[in-house]
Amino acid sequence: MATLHRRRVFFQHNFPLYLTTLVKWRRKIGEEGCEWLLTQTLQAGKKLGVLRASSLDKVVVDTTCMEKAIGHPVDSKLFNRMQEHLVKEAECLNITLRQNYNQVAPQLVKKAARYGHARQYARMRKASNKLRTILGRVVRDIERKAKTSKTPLTTKMMKLLALAKRLKVQQKNSKDKVYAIHAPKVACIAKGKARNPYEFGAKISIAVTAKDSWVVGARTFKGNPYDGHTLEEAFDQIKAIADHPPKQVYVDRGYRAAYLGQQTDVIITGQKLHSEATKRWMKRRNSVEPIIGHLKADHKIKRNWLKGHLGDCMAPILAASGFNVKKIFEGLGSFCAQDLRAGYGVVGRFLCGSETFEPTPSANQPFPKGINGKTGLFRTD
């Protein structure tokens, strides 16, 4: 608590904001508002002289996996958790089930875990299949009781039933499997790492400048697409955020056959038909790897806790904005105290509402002009 309020004159006994304030703020600005914030960090860097416009000509792009905050997916745990959700929602709808299995199912989960640890896989599969059967019984019981009693099912219950049926029929080699009940859109991504062969989350694309490693793009994709198919969307985001289409994009060999038109060259690692200057710049392709590491370790996208696909889209952009703000303050460190105070004022005017945020409204989600209605995104009082 003392760390939170170290700049106050007196000790504060309450938090500076409610726990849900940032959640509501993120929902209001959406993905477009996060991209606007990233754009402002680049413009602030240009105005302060720590980012040159020529640095945006050469960009390095790479993909990585942003893991979701879920437990390791195990069939027995998923069946039990799905059954618990259905039973709880049925109680809310006053549907009396024939049996809720609240005592039997947890014991079967423990048995499956112990059998797996003892390498008794036949018994483990038997316990897991029993949980699958229990899940099917609960689903059929809810549908039968709702039909006979003419109880209207809520939207939440209908989504849970559809998810339960999808979970019940999935097998080892099924496509679009369910790995978490609260995050059904999580994908399984294999990056070839010996220590962590499978990661469960979303694939993201990170774009940085080749010269001084400013983050100019962070795009989230559904599923596990081929890297070469993600470059076009990442390039469109770079043009929108930086307002400067790069002339050269450096990528690794996972982007084979990627093409961005005649005005932008896609340079793949290992190609030999390039000039000596381009080959020297090709050595900067690896500069994106430590930036990804800093974004994961220092800016909290190693494990994403934001809910839903919208949270997956917003988390890397917010992390990129924080990374750029950190670079701005590091660049201002060489100034004298007076220039440093003036630089802080410029950054504050860019990031604290001197320019009103007016995103383009869409049919699905209209965006407000500002959270407080007057000064844009942030409160300045």
GISULNOR-V938638 format. One record per run of one state. SS is the DSSP state (helix for helix, strand for strand, loop for the rest). FROM is the first residue (numbers start at 1). TO is the last residue. If there is no record, write none. Layout:
# GISULNOR-V938638
((SS	FROM	TO) (SS	FROM	TO))
This chain:
# GISULNOR-V938638
((loop	1	20) (helix	21	48) (loop	49	52) (helix	53	57) (strand	58	68) (loop	69	74) (helix	75	92) (loop	93	103) (helix	104	117) (loop	118	120) (helix	121	148) (loop	149	154) (helix	155	169) (loop	170	186) (strand	187	189) (loop	190	198) (strand	199	209) (loop	210	214) (strand	215	221) (loop	222	226) (helix	227	242) (loop	243	247) (strand	248	251) (loop	252	252) (helix	253	255) (loop	256	264) (strand	265	268) (loop	269	275) (helix	276	298) (loop	299	302) (strand	303	304) (loop	305	307) (helix	308	332) (loop	333	336) (helix	337	351) (loop	352	381))
